[in-house]
Amino acid sequence: DTGVSQDPRHKITKRGQNVTFRCDPISEHNRLYWYRQTLGQGPEFLTYFQNEAQLEKSRLLSDRFSAERPKGSFSTLEIQRTEQGDSAMYLCASSPGVSSYNEQFFGPGTRLTVL
Amino acid sequence: GQNIDQPTEMTATEGAIVQINCTYQTSGFNGLFWYQQHAGEAPTFLSYNVLDGLEEKGRFSSFLSRSKGYSYLLLKELQMKDSASYLCAVRPVYGQNFVFGPGTRLSVLP
């Protein structure tokens, strides 16, 4: 197992375009999280899945953002009509259902630049 | 509300000891985590505290006082590779999202 993977690692787009990011969690981790991180700040929570169910969404997740985890494995995060303020690192994390810590394991992130 | 505070930057010398503080006010508490993040990379897990006291893992130790809403990460025998951001994160509810602090950027000088 190679850990959490994200694709693409970098994305440059023009304002108004739609973008989609993919996250593949660690196998058998049933919890999956999306965070956004801007330079010099800690990650900010966006949304959380347990298996295929989206259980929590942050107020940060405007109606231009949508996330899915259709089969309870990989997840996608789509941003429609991108704005310059969407430029950030988008981090995905996964955690096992049961462990003493239930810590989150992070992927390398997708860096989005909106021109 | 949720609020986590950490110093923005710290500098220390190779071989020294450094303590990075974190204070928090969250709507619930089910564990405090410390992560290390090198520039441009993903955060990696360092330590976990859910009960008061000190947890030691090699050169890294983490302390928690729930009554004071306070934690610190202690790094001993600093190495150049310890130059990174250190993120304090609180999990308000088990299994759900973390609330992260802004991170402390540590520079280790020769």
gemmi code that builds the backbone of each chain (N, CA, C; Angstrom):
import gemmi

chains = {
    "A": [
        ("ASP", (0.843, -1.185, 0.000), (0.000, 0.000, 0.000), (0.882, 1.239, 0.000)),
        ("THR", (0.571, 2.205, -0.868), (1.460, 3.339, -1.030), (0.921, 4.578, -0.354)),
        ("GLY", (-0.084, 4.501, 0.452), (-0.601, 5.668, 1.122), (-1.677, 6.353, 0.307)),
        ("VAL", (-2.063, 7.539, 0.751), (-3.094, 8.313, 0.072), (-2.492, 8.967, -1.162)),
        ("SER", (-3.163, 8.836, -2.286), (-2.670, 9.477, -3.505), (-3.696, 10.473, -4.027)),
        ("GLN", (-3.195, 11.506, -4.677), (-4.061, 12.542, -5.230), (-3.610, 12.869, -6.644)),
        ("ASP", (-4.587, 13.212, -7.467), (-4.296, 13.501, -8.855), (-5.228, 14.602, -9.352)),
        ("PRO", (-4.727, 15.623, -10.079), (-3.307, 15.863, -10.361), (-2.586, 16.470, -9.158)),
        ("ARG", (-1.284, 16.600, -9.257), (-0.541, 17.259, -8.189), (-0.591, 18.771, -8.335)),
        ("HIS", (-0.687, 19.213, -9.567), (-0.768, 20.644, -9.836), (-1.830, 20.875, -10.904)),
        ("LYS", (-2.571, 22.002, -10.744), (-3.566, 22.357, -11.749), (-3.581, 23.869, -11.871)),
        ("ILE", (-3.400, 24.334, -13.104), (-3.523, 25.759, -13.385), (-4.733, 25.930, -14.286)),
        ("THR", (-5.617, 26.833, -13.931), (-6.821, 27.024, -14.718), (-7.164, 28.509, -14.781)),
        ("LYS", (-8.027, 28.823, -15.704), (-8.476, 30.210, -15.823), (-9.762, 30.394, -15.037)),
        ("ARG", (-9.939, 31.579, -14.532), (-11.138, 31.912, -13.766), (-12.386, 31.555, -14.581)),
        ("GLY", (-13.328, 30.926, -13.905), (-14.568, 30.555, -14.568), (-14.618, 29.122, -15.065)),
        ("GLN", (-13.451, 28.466, -15.119), (-13.417, 27.080, -15.572), (-13.765, 26.143, -14.419)),
        ("ASN", (-14.160, 24.929, -14.765), (-14.422, 23.885, -13.772), (-13.194, 22.991, -13.643)),
        ("VAL", (-12.936, 22.530, -12.434), (-11.825, 21.603, -12.212), (-12.311, 20.457, -11.334)),
        ("THR", (-11.677, 19.301, -11.510), (-12.008, 18.118, -10.702), (-10.724, 17.474, -10.221)),
        ("PHE", (-10.698, 17.146, -8.932), (-9.543, 16.483, -8.336), (-9.969, 15.096, -7.842)),
        ("ARG", (-9.001, 14.197, -7.851), (-9.279, 12.839, -7.401), (-8.409, 12.488, -6.201)),
        ("CYS", (-8.965, 11.710, -5.303), (-8.229, 11.199, -4.140), (-8.459, 9.697, -4.017)),
        ("ASP", (-7.383, 8.950, -3.882), (-7.467, 7.520, -3.594), (-6.944, 7.290, -2.182)),
        ("PRO", (-7.809, 6.901, -1.266), (-7.383, 6.723, 0.127), (-6.615, 5.421, 0.310)),
        ("ILE", (-6.083, 5.248, 1.496), (-5.466, 3.979, 1.858), (-6.555, 2.899, 1.848)),
        ("SER", (-6.202, 1.756, 1.288), (-7.172, 0.659, 1.170), (-7.815, 0.343, 2.516)),
        ("GLU", (-9.098, 0.159, 2.493), (-9.874, -0.239, 3.677), (-10.064, 0.876, 4.693)),
        ("HIS", (-9.591, 2.069, 4.375), (-9.939, 3.200, 5.239), (-11.341, 3.643, 4.847)),
        ("ASN", (-12.256, 3.643, 5.799), (-13.612, 3.990, 5.398), (-13.940, 5.466, 5.579)),
        ("ARG", (-13.030, 6.214, 6.194), (-13.281, 7.649, 6.364), (-12.358, 8.438, 5.447)),
        ("LEU", (-12.921, 9.429, 4.789), (-12.162, 10.246, 3.842), (-12.530, 11.702, 4.059)),
        ("TYR", (-11.508, 12.557, 4.050), (-11.679, 13.980, 4.375), (-11.045, 14.833, 3.275)),
        ("TRP", (-11.632, 15.967, 3.026), (-11.033, 16.985, 2.147), (-10.772, 18.240, 2.975)),
        ("TYR", (-9.570, 18.798, 2.772), (-9.180, 20.040, 3.422), (-8.626, 20.992, 2.356)),
        ("ARG", (-8.633, 22.272, 2.694), (-7.994, 23.272, 1.850), (-6.948, 23.989, 2.702)),
        ("GLN", (-5.782, 24.223, 2.104), (-4.704, 24.891, 2.833), (-4.120, 26.009, 1.983)),
        ("THR", (-4.093, 27.205, 2.550), (-3.435, 28.328, 1.881), (-2.089, 28.580, 2.550)),
        ("LEU", (-1.249, 29.308, 1.852), (0.136, 29.490, 2.284), (0.217, 30.060, 3.687)),
        ("GLY", (0.981, 29.408, 4.544), (1.194, 29.903, 5.891), (0.068, 29.609, 6.859)),
        ("GLN", (-0.904, 28.836, 6.427), (-2.039, 28.496, 7.293), (-2.144, 26.990, 7.462)),
        ("GLY", (-2.860, 26.577, 8.492), (-3.151, 25.172, 8.646), (-4.281, 24.746, 7.727)),
        ("PRO", (-4.445, 23.456, 7.512), (-5.550, 22.972, 6.673), (-6.905, 23.355, 7.268)),
        ("GLU", (-7.850, 23.685, 6.386), (-9.225, 23.987, 6.793), (-10.139, 22.878, 6.275)),
        ("PHE", (-10.956, 22.357, 7.150), (-11.852, 21.261, 6.803), (-12.887, 21.694, 5.767)),
        ("LEU", (-13.101, 20.836, 4.773), (-14.135, 21.078, 3.764), (-15.296, 20.100, 3.888)),
        ("THR", (-14.973, 18.797, 3.855), (-16.038, 17.804, 3.893), (-15.486, 16.454, 4.312)),
        ("TYR", (-16.378, 15.538, 4.688), (-16.003, 14.255, 5.284), (-16.987, 13.182, 4.830)),
        ("PHE", (-16.432, 12.022, 4.456), (-17.228, 10.856, 4.061), (-16.946, 9.701, 5.004)),
        ("GLN", (-17.983, 8.968, 5.314), (-17.819, 7.644, 5.904), (-18.406, 6.675, 4.893)),
        ("ASN", (-17.527, 5.835, 4.338), (-17.887, 5.017, 3.171), (-18.392, 5.968, 2.072)),
        ("GLU", (-19.563, 5.716, 1.500), (-20.012, 6.590, 0.412), (-20.869, 7.750, 0.903)),
        ("ALA", (-21.149, 7.789, 2.183), (-22.031, 8.828, 2.722), (-21.244, 10.086, 3.109)),
        ("GLN", (-21.700, 11.215, 2.587), (-21.088, 12.495, 2.945), (-21.759, 12.976, 4.226)),
        ("LEU", (-21.047, 12.931, 5.337), (-21.659, 13.162, 6.639), (-21.553, 14.595, 7.136)),
        ("GLU", (-20.583, 15.318, 6.623), (-20.408, 16.676, 7.142), (-19.806, 17.566, 6.060)),
        ("LYS", (-20.303, 18.790, 5.987), (-19.754, 19.773, 5.051), (-19.532, 21.078, 5.787)),
        ("SER", (-18.394, 21.702, 5.539), (-18.079, 22.980, 6.150), (-18.853, 24.105, 5.464)),
        ("ARG", (-19.009, 25.186, 6.200), (-19.608, 26.393, 5.586), (-18.709, 26.937, 4.490)),
        ("LEU", (-17.425, 26.528, 4.518), (-16.496, 26.959, 3.474), (-16.878, 26.370, 2.119)),
        ("LEU", (-17.609, 25.270, 2.155), (-17.946, 24.551, 0.925), (-19.162, 25.212, 0.294)),
        ("SER", (-18.881, 26.210, -0.586), (-19.995, 26.914, -1.226), (-20.670, 25.988, -2.232)),
        ("ASP", (-21.740, 26.492, -2.849), (-22.474, 25.656, -3.791), (-21.688, 25.413, -5.075)),
        ("ARG", (-20.545, 26.070, -5.233), (-19.706, 25.784, -6.401), (-18.857, 24.523, -6.188)),
        ("PHE", (-18.798, 24.065, -4.961), (-17.991, 22.889, -4.613), (-18.897, 21.678, -4.444)),
        ("SER", (-18.464, 20.564, -5.004), (-19.193, 19.322, -4.762), (-18.198, 18.182, -4.646)),
        ("ALA", (-18.474, 17.268, -3.751), (-17.607, 16.115, -3.550), (-18.446, 14.851, -3.582)),
        ("GLU", (-17.823, 13.792, -4.103), (-18.505, 12.505, -4.175), (-17.540, 11.394, -3.783)),
        ("ARG", (-18.118, 10.310, -3.339), (-17.351, 9.083, -3.086), (-18.285, 7.922, -3.432)),
        ("PRO", (-18.481, 7.726, -4.722), (-19.600, 6.874, -5.177), (-19.552, 5.421, -4.710)),
        ("LYS", (-18.400, 4.834, -4.602), (-18.337, 3.423, -4.221), (-17.643, 3.242, -2.879)),
        ("GLY", (-17.499, 4.315, -2.174), (-16.851, 4.226, -0.871), (-15.357, 4.012, -0.942)),
        ("SER", (-14.773, 4.212, -2.140), (-13.311, 4.074, -2.252), (-12.724, 5.427, -2.609)),
        ("PHE", (-12.462, 5.707, -3.894), (-11.896, 6.996, -4.268), (-12.946, 8.092, -4.145)),
        ("SER", (-12.462, 9.322, -4.116), (-13.360, 10.475, -4.017), (-12.946, 11.522, -5.044)),
        ("THR", (-13.900, 12.326, -5.477), (-13.616, 13.466, -6.346), (-14.138, 14.745, -5.696)),
        ("LEU", (-13.409, 15.812, -5.933), (-13.824, 17.151, -5.493), (-13.868, 18.021, -6.737)),
        ("GLU", (-15.035, 18.576, -7.020), (-15.189, 19.433, -8.198), (-15.447, 20.860, -7.757)),
        ("ILE", (-14.795, 21.780, -8.413), (-15.049, 23.211, -8.201), (-15.549, 23.771, -9.523)),
        ("GLN", (-16.729, 24.326, -9.501), (-17.306, 24.932, -10.708), (-17.054, 26.443, -10.687)),
        ("ARG", (-16.922, 26.984, -11.886), (-16.773, 28.455, -12.040), (-15.700, 28.977, -11.086)),
        ("THR", (-14.494, 28.462, -11.242), (-13.423, 28.781, -10.304), (-13.188, 30.287, -10.207)),
        ("GLU", (-12.769, 30.698, -9.015), (-12.433, 32.088, -8.714), (-10.986, 32.133, -8.220)),
        ("GLN", (-10.386, 33.303, -8.288), (-8.994, 33.426, -7.864), (-8.828, 33.047, -6.393)),
        ("GLY", (-9.836, 33.290, -5.607), (-9.787, 32.935, -4.196), (-9.788, 31.442, -3.932)),
        ("ASP", (-10.040, 30.648, -4.970), (-9.998, 29.189, -4.815), (-8.574, 28.657, -4.890)),
        ("SER", (-7.630, 29.505, -5.265), (-6.236, 29.072, -5.349), (-5.756, 28.625, -3.981)),
        ("ALA", (-5.313, 27.392, -3.882), (-4.912, 26.796, -2.606), (-4.386, 25.394, -2.864)),
        ("MET", (-3.916, 24.764, -1.799), (-3.588, 23.337, -1.840), (-4.805, 22.591, -1.316)),
        ("TYR", (-5.260, 21.615, -2.062), (-6.401, 20.801, -1.641), (-5.859, 19.447, -1.186)),
        ("LEU", (-6.053, 19.179, 0.099), (-5.523, 17.972, 0.721), (-6.633, 16.973, 0.975)),
        ("CYS", (-6.328, 15.729, 0.728), (-7.230, 14.640, 1.052), (-6.579, 13.811, 2.162)),
        ("ALA", (-7.377, 13.302, 3.051), (-6.871, 12.449, 4.125), (-7.824, 11.287, 4.321)),
        ("SER", (-7.307, 10.179, 4.837), (-8.180, 9.052, 5.160), (-7.819, 8.511, 6.535)),
        ("SER", (-8.759, 7.844, 7.147), (-8.495, 7.225, 8.440), (-9.247, 5.897, 8.523)),
        ("PRO", (-8.706, 4.962, 9.310), (-9.370, 3.672, 9.441), (-10.618, 3.784, 10.300)),
        ("GLY", (-11.476, 2.806, 10.211), (-12.689, 2.854, 11.004), (-12.420, 2.673, 12.477)),
        ("VAL", (-11.429, 1.809, 12.762), (-11.158, 1.513, 14.166), (-9.658, 1.501, 14.386)),
        ("SER", (-9.188, 2.290, 15.275), (-7.780, 2.237, 15.697), (-7.695, 3.040, 16.987)),
        ("SER", (-6.627, 2.865, 17.682), (-6.519, 3.551, 18.967), (-6.438, 5.064, 18.794)),
        ("TYR", (-5.820, 5.496, 17.704), (-5.696, 6.928, 17.487), (-6.733, 7.441, 16.503)),
        ("ASN", (-7.019, 6.643, 15.494), (-7.833, 7.088, 14.382), (-7.272, 8.359, 13.775)),
        ("GLU", (-5.912, 8.404, 13.662), (-5.312, 9.580, 13.053), (-5.602, 9.610, 11.570)),
        ("GLN", (-5.461, 10.782, 11.001), (-5.691, 10.952, 9.577), (-4.361, 10.919, 8.843)),
        ("PHE", (-4.357, 10.214, 7.719), (-3.193, 10.089, 6.861), (-3.442, 10.960, 5.628)),
        ("PHE", (-2.525, 11.861, 5.369), (-2.728, 12.840, 4.317), (-2.050, 12.443, 3.009)),
        ("GLY", (-2.687, 12.826, 1.918), (-2.075, 12.709, 0.609), (-1.199, 13.911, 0.331)),
        ("PRO", (-0.495, 13.912, -0.816), (0.446, 14.978, -1.141), (-0.221, 16.286, -1.549)),
        ("GLY", (-1.520, 16.224, -1.834), (-2.247, 17.442, -2.173), (-2.266, 17.748, -3.657)),
        ("THR", (-3.257, 18.536, -4.048), (-3.343, 19.106, -5.390), (-3.259, 20.615, -5.242)),
        ("ARG", (-2.246, 21.193, -5.872), (-2.100, 22.650, -5.795), (-2.845, 23.281, -6.957)),
        ("LEU", (-3.850, 24.081, -6.648), (-4.662, 24.747, -7.663), (-4.269, 26.217, -7.764)),
        ("THR", (-4.016, 26.652, -8.985), (-3.769, 28.061, -9.256), (-4.822, 28.542, -10.246)),
        ("VAL", (-5.574, 29.550, -9.845), (-6.610, 30.107, -10.712), (-6.125, 31.479, -11.201)),
        ("LEU", (-5.987, 31.597, -12.511), (-5.453, 32.838, -13.097), (-6.559, 33.833, -13.419)),
    ],
    "B": [
        ("GLY", (-17.468, 28.088, 19.327), (-16.567, 28.310, 18.218), (-15.316, 27.472, 18.362)),
        ("GLN", (-14.493, 27.512, 17.336), (-13.262, 26.741, 17.329), (-12.105, 27.706, 17.151)),
        ("ASN", (-11.128, 27.634, 18.019), (-9.970, 28.511, 17.903), (-8.739, 27.791, 18.412)),
        ("ILE", (-7.702, 27.779, 17.589), (-6.436, 27.163, 17.989), (-5.326, 28.147, 17.688)),
        ("ASP", (-4.466, 28.383, 18.655), (-3.377, 29.345, 18.507), (-2.017, 28.674, 18.667)),
        ("GLN", (-1.102, 29.074, 17.813), (0.290, 28.625, 17.886), (1.160, 29.821, 17.515)),
        ("PRO", (2.419, 29.844, 17.986), (3.318, 30.891, 17.495), (3.557, 30.700, 16.003)),
        ("THR", (3.737, 31.790, 15.307), (3.887, 31.715, 13.852), (5.236, 31.135, 13.447)),
        ("GLU", (6.286, 31.609, 14.083), (7.633, 31.170, 13.719), (8.483, 30.981, 14.956)),
        ("MET", (9.419, 30.040, 14.864), (10.416, 29.840, 15.914), (11.732, 29.483, 15.250)),
        ("THR", (12.809, 29.825, 15.931), (14.147, 29.504, 15.448), (14.915, 28.836, 16.575)),
        ("ALA", (15.675, 27.814, 16.247), (16.484, 27.118, 17.247), (17.760, 26.618, 16.582)),
        ("THR", (18.689, 26.200, 17.422), (19.995, 25.760, 16.942), (20.077, 24.241, 16.924)),
        ("GLU", (20.770, 23.727, 15.961), (20.997, 22.282, 15.853), (21.523, 21.726, 17.179)),
        ("GLY", (20.924, 20.607, 17.617), (21.319, 19.995, 18.874), (20.570, 20.488, 20.086)),
        ("ALA", (19.842, 21.577, 19.941), (19.124, 22.171, 21.076), (17.764, 21.504, 21.276)),
        ("ILE", (17.016, 22.028, 22.246), (15.653, 21.590, 22.536), (14.716, 22.756, 22.258)),
        ("VAL", (13.563, 22.475, 21.663), (12.595, 23.536, 21.409), (11.207, 23.060, 21.824)),
        ("GLN", (10.416, 23.972, 22.368), (9.050, 23.672, 22.794), (8.084, 24.529, 21.986)),
        ("ILE", (7.153, 23.892, 21.313), (6.157, 24.601, 20.506), (4.817, 24.484, 21.221)),
        ("ASN", (4.241, 25.620, 21.585), (3.006, 25.640, 22.352), (1.775, 25.731, 21.464)),
        ("CYS", (0.673, 25.228, 21.998), (-0.606, 25.274, 21.294), (-1.706, 25.466, 22.334)),
        ("THR", (-2.555, 26.447, 22.144), (-3.720, 26.612, 23.003), (-4.967, 26.487, 22.145)),
        ("TYR", (-6.019, 25.923, 22.753), (-7.211, 25.660, 21.947), (-8.482, 25.948, 22.725)),
        ("GLN", (-9.495, 26.332, 21.963), (-10.862, 26.450, 22.477), (-11.747, 25.841, 21.406)),
        ("THR", (-12.304, 24.670, 21.688), (-13.138, 23.988, 20.701), (-14.448, 23.546, 21.338)),
        ("SER", (-15.410, 23.249, 20.490), (-16.742, 22.903, 20.977), (-16.783, 21.515, 21.599)),
        ("GLY", (-15.815, 20.691, 21.332), (-15.713, 19.381, 21.949), (-14.248, 18.986, 21.943)),
        ("PHE", (-13.928, 17.904, 22.609), (-12.532, 17.460, 22.604), (-12.493, 15.931, 22.610)),
        ("ASN", (-11.842, 15.398, 21.594), (-11.636, 13.952, 21.535), (-10.244, 13.657, 21.001)),
        ("GLY", (-9.284, 14.443, 21.440), (-7.904, 14.148, 21.067), (-7.211, 15.342, 20.439)),
        ("LEU", (-5.921, 15.433, 20.693), (-5.095, 16.489, 20.101), (-3.941, 15.824, 19.379)),
        ("PHE", (-3.691, 16.272, 18.181), (-2.684, 15.670, 17.303), (-1.642, 16.720, 16.931)),
        ("TRP", (-0.431, 16.269, 16.781), (0.624, 17.097, 16.208), (1.062, 16.457, 14.892)),
        ("TYR", (1.171, 17.326, 13.871), (1.644, 16.894, 12.567), (2.852, 17.737, 12.177)),
        ("GLN", (3.738, 17.132, 11.397), (4.874, 17.833, 10.809), (4.607, 17.994, 9.323)),
        ("GLN", (4.906, 19.179, 8.792), (4.701, 19.404, 7.367), (5.898, 20.144, 6.796)),
        ("HIS", (6.657, 19.439, 5.931), (7.721, 20.105, 5.198), (7.107, 20.856, 4.032)),
        ("ALA", (7.785, 21.911, 3.615), (7.266, 22.793, 2.570), (6.883, 21.990, 1.325)),
        ("GLY", (5.668, 22.185, 0.861), (5.210, 21.532, -0.353), (4.838, 20.070, -0.190)),
        ("GLU", (4.853, 19.576, 1.031), (4.544, 18.164, 1.256), (3.306, 18.009, 2.132)),
        ("ALA", (2.835, 16.766, 2.251), (1.660, 16.477, 3.074), (2.032, 16.488, 4.552)),
        ("PRO", (1.107, 16.843, 5.419), (1.351, 16.691, 6.858), (1.545, 15.217, 7.218)),
        ("THR", (2.479, 14.943, 8.113), (2.685, 13.581, 8.603), (2.494, 13.551, 10.112)),
        ("PHE", (1.862, 12.484, 10.583), (1.492, 12.342, 11.983), (2.718, 12.224, 12.882)),
        ("LEU", (2.720, 12.979, 13.981), (3.798, 12.899, 14.961), (3.332, 12.292, 16.282)),
        ("SER", (2.226, 12.827, 16.832), (1.843, 12.390, 18.169), (0.366, 12.640, 18.422)),
        ("TYR", (-0.117, 11.985, 19.469), (-1.536, 12.034, 19.835), (-1.658, 12.064, 21.348)),
        ("ASN", (-2.496, 12.964, 21.854), (-2.809, 13.010, 23.285), (-4.318, 13.095, 23.443)),
        ("VAL", (-4.861, 12.283, 24.326), (-6.273, 12.425, 24.652), (-6.456, 12.567, 26.167)),
        ("LEU", (-5.491, 12.073, 26.936), (-5.505, 12.243, 28.386), (-4.405, 13.216, 28.790)),
        ("ASP", (-4.544, 13.827, 29.943), (-3.536, 14.755, 30.432), (-2.210, 14.039, 30.634)),
        ("GLY", (-1.137, 14.755, 30.348), (0.175, 14.200, 30.617), (1.071, 14.241, 29.410)),
        ("LEU", (2.194, 13.576, 29.566), (3.255, 13.597, 28.571), (3.317, 12.275, 27.832)),
        ("GLU", (3.400, 12.355, 26.496), (3.611, 11.190, 25.650), (4.969, 11.348, 24.974)),
        ("GLU", (5.823, 10.339, 25.116), (7.169, 10.444, 24.548), (7.359, 9.446, 23.418)),
        ("LYS", (7.930, 9.932, 22.312), (8.240, 9.076, 21.171), (9.590, 9.500, 20.631)),
        ("GLY", (10.635, 8.865, 21.123), (11.966, 9.189, 20.652), (12.343, 10.624, 20.968)),
        ("ARG", (12.722, 11.382, 19.952), (13.145, 12.764, 20.174), (11.953, 13.710, 20.352)),
        ("PHE", (10.756, 13.203, 20.127), (9.569, 14.045, 20.194), (8.727, 13.648, 21.408)),
        ("SER", (8.224, 14.669, 22.107), (7.289, 14.446, 23.214), (6.151, 15.436, 23.064)),
        ("SER", (4.981, 15.044, 23.516), (3.851, 15.972, 23.484), (3.126, 15.916, 24.816)),
        ("PHE", (2.694, 17.072, 25.256), (2.046, 17.231, 26.557), (0.660, 17.817, 26.363)),
        ("LEU", (-0.265, 17.397, 27.225), (-1.634, 17.923, 27.155), (-2.142, 18.253, 28.548)),
        ("SER", (-2.804, 19.409, 28.653), (-3.592, 19.758, 29.835), (-4.980, 20.151, 29.333)),
        ("ARG", (-5.948, 19.282, 29.533), (-7.302, 19.553, 29.027), (-7.961, 20.696, 29.787)),
        ("SER", (-7.688, 20.795, 31.089), (-8.328, 21.865, 31.868), (-7.846, 23.240, 31.427)),
        ("LYS", (-6.623, 23.308, 30.938), (-6.070, 24.585, 30.490), (-6.201, 24.788, 28.979)),
        ("GLY", (-6.670, 23.773, 28.266), (-6.752, 23.895, 26.807), (-5.382, 24.157, 26.209)),
        ("TYR", (-4.410, 23.362, 26.624), (-3.009, 23.662, 26.309), (-2.261, 22.380, 25.978)),
        ("SER", (-1.399, 22.482, 24.974), (-0.516, 21.386, 24.618), (0.821, 21.961, 24.195)),
        ("TYR", (1.841, 21.162, 24.295), (3.110, 21.541, 23.671), (3.756, 20.326, 23.046)),
        ("LEU", (4.571, 20.610, 22.036), (5.402, 19.611, 21.377), (6.847, 19.949, 21.702)),
        ("LEU", (7.561, 18.969, 22.214), (8.956, 19.163, 22.602), (9.842, 18.378, 21.643)),
        ("LEU", (10.765, 19.058, 21.026), (11.698, 18.410, 20.112), (13.106, 18.495, 20.721)),
        ("LYS", (13.726, 17.345, 20.892), (15.066, 17.299, 21.488), (16.109, 16.998, 20.413)),
        ("GLU", (17.353, 17.339, 20.730), (18.484, 17.031, 19.834), (18.144, 17.428, 18.393)),
        ("LEU", (17.789, 18.676, 18.239), (17.309, 19.159, 16.950), (18.292, 18.856, 15.820)),
        ("GLN", (17.716, 18.491, 14.688), (18.484, 18.239, 13.477), (17.986, 19.187, 12.390)),
        ("MET", (18.838, 19.393, 11.401), (18.476, 20.319, 10.320), (17.170, 19.870, 9.652)),
        ("LYS", (16.970, 18.561, 9.539), (15.779, 18.057, 8.869), (14.493, 18.328, 9.651)),
        ("ASP", (14.628, 18.802, 10.897), (13.435, 19.146, 11.678), (12.871, 20.503, 11.272)),
        ("SER", (13.558, 21.218, 10.414), (13.023, 22.489, 9.893), (11.766, 22.182, 9.089)),
        ("ALA", (10.638, 22.660, 9.576), (9.337, 22.339, 8.982), (8.279, 23.155, 9.716)),
        ("SER", (7.037, 23.022, 9.257), (5.908, 23.569, 10.011), (5.340, 22.482, 10.896)),
        ("TYR", (4.939, 22.871, 12.098), (4.354, 21.922, 13.045), (2.921, 22.369, 13.326)),
        ("LEU", (2.004, 21.464, 13.017), (0.581, 21.761, 13.082), (-0.038, 21.081, 14.296)),
        ("CYS", (-0.737, 21.862, 15.084), (-1.521, 21.356, 16.198), (-2.957, 21.205, 15.695)),
        ("ALA", (-3.585, 20.073, 15.970), (-4.951, 19.843, 15.488), (-5.776, 19.204, 16.590)),
        ("VAL", (-6.982, 19.689, 16.773), (-7.898, 19.130, 17.761), (-9.029, 18.409, 17.029)),
        ("ARG", (-9.392, 17.231, 17.514), (-10.537, 16.505, 16.990), (-11.684, 16.693, 17.970)),
        ("PRO", (-12.667, 17.517, 17.585), (-13.772, 17.764, 18.520), (-14.643, 16.532, 18.775)),
        ("VAL", (-14.821, 15.706, 17.748), (-15.653, 14.513, 17.863), (-14.905, 13.338, 17.259)),
        ("TYR", (-14.924, 12.181, 17.906), (-14.167, 11.009, 17.437), (-14.545, 10.642, 16.009)),
        ("GLY", (-13.531, 10.434, 15.210), (-13.727, 9.958, 13.845), (-14.047, 11.042, 12.852)),
        ("GLN", (-14.261, 12.249, 13.291), (-14.633, 13.310, 12.378), (-13.484, 14.284, 12.156)),
        ("ASN", (-13.789, 15.419, 11.537), (-12.725, 16.285, 11.034), (-11.881, 16.871, 12.156)),
        ("PHE", (-10.685, 17.272, 11.790), (-9.796, 17.965, 12.703), (-9.950, 19.467, 12.523)),
        ("VAL", (-9.693, 20.199, 13.587), (-9.562, 21.649, 13.515), (-8.086, 21.951, 13.693)),
        ("PHE", (-7.476, 22.530, 12.682), (-6.040, 22.769, 12.704), (-5.718, 24.184, 13.156)),
        ("GLY", (-4.604, 24.320, 13.843), (-4.048, 25.627, 14.108), (-3.317, 26.125, 12.871)),
        ("PRO", (-2.809, 27.352, 12.933), (-2.150, 27.939, 11.764), (-0.778, 27.341, 11.465)),
        ("GLY", (-0.240, 26.584, 12.435), (1.084, 26.002, 12.229), (2.190, 26.915, 12.735)),
        ("THR", (3.259, 26.287, 13.191), (4.457, 26.997, 13.636), (5.591, 26.605, 12.712)),
        ("ARG", (6.177, 27.596, 12.049), (7.289, 27.308, 11.153), (8.582, 27.348, 11.955)),
        ("LEU", (9.224, 26.195, 12.059), (10.464, 26.063, 12.825), (11.659, 26.058, 11.883)),
        ("SER", (12.608, 26.913, 12.177), (13.873, 26.929, 11.421), (14.985, 26.468, 12.350)),
        ("VAL", (15.711, 25.432, 11.942), (16.843, 24.928, 12.715), (18.111, 25.412, 12.038)),
        ("LEU", (18.911, 26.147, 12.799), (20.127, 26.747, 12.259), (21.359, 25.963, 12.703)),
        ("PRO", (22.382, 25.920, 11.874), (23.604, 25.179, 12.250), (24.350, 25.874, 13.384)),
    ],
}
model = gemmi.Model(1)
for chain_id, residues in chains.items():
    chain = gemmi.Chain(chain_id)
    for i, (resn, *xyz) in enumerate(residues, 1):
        res = gemmi.Residue()
        res.name, res.seqid = resn, gemmi.SeqId(i, " ")
        for name, pos in zip(("N", "CA", "C"), xyz):
            atom = gemmi.Atom()
            atom.name, atom.element = name, gemmi.Element(name[0])
            atom.pos, atom.b_iso = gemmi.Position(*pos), 0.0
            res.add_atom(atom)
        chain.add_residue(res)
    model.add_chain(chain)
structure = gemmi.Structure()
structure.add_model(model)
structure.setup_entities()
